[in-house]
Amino acid sequence: MDYQEIIKEVKAKKYRQVYFLHGNEPYFIDQISDYIEKNVLDEVEKEFNQTVAYGADLSAEELVSIANRFPMMGDKQVVIIKEAQNIRNLMGRSEDEEVPRNDKKEKKEKQKPAFEQYLENPQQSTILVLCYKHKKFDGRTTVAKALAKYAVVMESKQLYENQMGGFIDSYVRNYGFT
């Protein structure tokens, strides 16, 4: 999906469980996350059911724990993770973590990353928005494949110079000017 399609769906109150917004152009990622943050819940619901956190403060297990909570005095909760590229173990076990030789095959088969398990069975009352900026996202991992299968994934590509005129024109028209 692209930026405009996601905003259009959210305005129509059609929410998905997981939004994964990544790429080199932070403007579109910020616009979507800000719109969701300001418009999905009303002011009273935000106090109990909206969480905005930064990836450097979380591990994948903590993210899953937050996302699995049930909303209080409402039917949904919004969890927005800014700078998700800094979440520890988001893509699974870190490379420097050593697994004993005889257990490697067993552990590889049995244990999926916590976030991948969450993607396969997300909390139905949670809207999770991950803002993964400025870092190349490796689409070959099992978590990336699970994201492609279960989440709304948007890549925010940097605009080329020849696209700037059209973008500025549409931006100004959105505010009713020419």
TIBA-520061 format. One record per residue (C-alpha): residue in three letters; z, x, y. Coordinates in steps of 0.5 Angstrom, whole numbers, plus 2048, in hexadecimal, padded with zeros to 3 digits. Last residue first. Layout:
residues N
  aa   w   u   v
 ALA   Z   X   Y
...
This chain:
residues 178
  aa   w   u   v
 THR 7F4 7F9 836
 PHE 7FB 7F7 835
 GLY 7FF 7F1 831
 TYR 804 7F6 82D
 ASN 800 7F6 827
 ARG 7FA 7F8 82B
 VAL 7FD 7FE 82D
 TYR 7FE 800 826
 SER 7F7 7FE 824
 ASP 7F4 802 82A
 ILE 7F8 808 828
 PHE 7F6 808 821
 GLY 7EF 808 822
 GLY 7EF 80E 827
 MET 7F4 812 823
 GLN 7EF 811 81D
 ASN 7EA 817 81F
 GLU 7F0 81C 820
 TYR 7F2 81B 819
 LEU 7F8 816 817
 GLN 7FE 819 813
 LYS 7FE 816 80C
 SER 804 811 80B
 GLU 804 810 803
 MET 806 809 801
 VAL 809 808 7FA
 VAL 80C 801 7F9
 ALA 810 801 7F3
 TYR 810 800 7EB
 LYS 80A 804 7E8
 ALA 808 809 7EE
 LEU 810 80A 7EE
 ALA 810 80B 7E7
 LYS 80A 810 7E7
 ALA 80E 814 7EC
 VAL 814 814 7E8
 THR 811 817 7E2
 THR 80E 81D 7E7
 ARG 807 81E 7E8
 GLY 807 81B 7EF
 ASP 80A 821 7F2
 PHE 80C 81E 7F9
 LYS 80A 823 7FF
 LYS 810 824 804
 HIS 810 821 80B
 LYS 813 81B 80A
 TYR 816 816 804
 CYS 818 810 807
 LEU 81B 80C 801
 VAL 81C 804 802
 LEU 820 801 7FD
 ILE 820 7F9 7FD
 THR 826 7F7 7F9
 SER 827 7F0 7F6
 GLN 823 7F1 7F0
 GLN 827 7F7 7EE
 PRO 821 7FC 7EB
 ASN 820 7FD 7E4
 GLU 81A 802 7E2
 LEU 81B 805 7E9
 TYR 823 806 7E8
 GLN 821 80A 7E1
 GLU 81D 80E 7E5
 PHE 822 80F 7EB
 ALA 827 811 7E5
 PRO 822 816 7E2
 LYS 821 815 7DB
 GLN 825 818 7D6
 LYS 823 816 7CE
 GLU 81D 81A 7CD
 LYS 81E 820 7D1
 LYS 825 821 7CF
 GLU 823 821 7C8
 LYS 81E 826 7C9
 LYS 822 82B 7CD
 ASP 829 82A 7C9
 ASN 827 830 7C4
 ARG 826 835 7CA
 PRO 82C 833 7CF
 VAL 829 82F 7D5
 GLU 82A 834 7DC
 GLU 82A 830 7E3
 ASP 826 835 7E7
 GLU 820 830 7E7
 SER 824 82A 7E9
 ARG 824 824 7E4
 GLY 820 81E 7E6
 MET 81C 81C 7EC
 LEU 821 81A 7F1
 ASN 826 820 7EF
 ARG 829 821 7F6
 ILE 826 81C 7FB
 ASN 823 821 800
 GLN 81C 81E 800
 ALA 81F 817 801
 GLU 81F 819 809
 LYS 821 812 80B
 ILE 824 80D 805
 ILE 824 806 807
 VAL 828 801 803
 VAL 827 7FA 804
 GLN 82C 7F4 801
 LYS 82A 7EE 7FE
 ASP 82C 7E7 7FD
 GLY 832 7E7 802
 MET 83A 7E7 802
 MET 83A 7ED 7FF
 PRO 834 7F0 7FC
 PHE 835 7F3 7F5
 ARG 835 7FB 7F4
 ASN 82F 7FE 7F0
 ALA 82C 801 7F6
 ILE 832 805 7F8
 SER 833 808 7F1
 VAL 82C 80A 7F0
 LEU 82D 80E 7F6
 GLU 833 811 7F4
 GLU 830 813 7ED
 ALA 82A 816 7F1
 SER 82E 81A 7F5
 LEU 830 818 7FC
 ASP 832 81B 803
 ALA 82B 81F 804
 GLY 828 819 803
 TYR 82A 815 809
 ALA 82D 80F 809
 VAL 82C 808 80C
 THR 830 802 808
 GLN 82F 7FB 80A
 ASN 833 7F5 806
 PHE 83A 7F5 809
 GLU 838 7F6 811
 LYS 831 7F4 810
 GLU 833 7ED 80E
 VAL 836 7EB 814
 GLU 830 7EE 818
 ASP 82A 7EA 814
 LEU 827 7EE 80F
 VAL 820 7F0 80E
 ASN 81E 7F1 815
 LYS 821 7F7 818
 GLU 822 7FC 812
 ILE 81B 7F9 80F
 TYR 817 7FB 816
 ASP 81B 801 816
 SER 819 804 80F
 ILE 812 801 811
 GLN 811 805 817
 ASP 814 80B 815
 ILE 810 80C 80F
 PHE 80A 80B 814
 TYR 80C 810 819
 PRO 80E 815 814
 GLU 807 818 812
 ASN 807 81D 80D
 GLY 808 818 807
 HIS 80D 814 803
 LEU 80F 80C 803
 PHE 812 80A 7FD
 TYR 814 803 7FD
 VAL 818 800 7F8
 GLN 81A 7F8 7F6
 ARG 815 7F5 7FA
 TYR 815 7F0 7FF
 LYS 811 7EA 801
 LYS 814 7E8 808
 ALA 80D 7E6 80B
 LYS 80F 7EC 810
 VAL 811 7F0 80A
 GLU 80A 7EF 807
 LYS 806 7F0 80E
 ILE 80A 7F7 80F
 ILE 808 7F9 808
 GLU 801 7F7 809
 GLN 801 7FB 810
 TYR 804 801 80D
 ASP 7FF 802 807
 MET 800 800 800
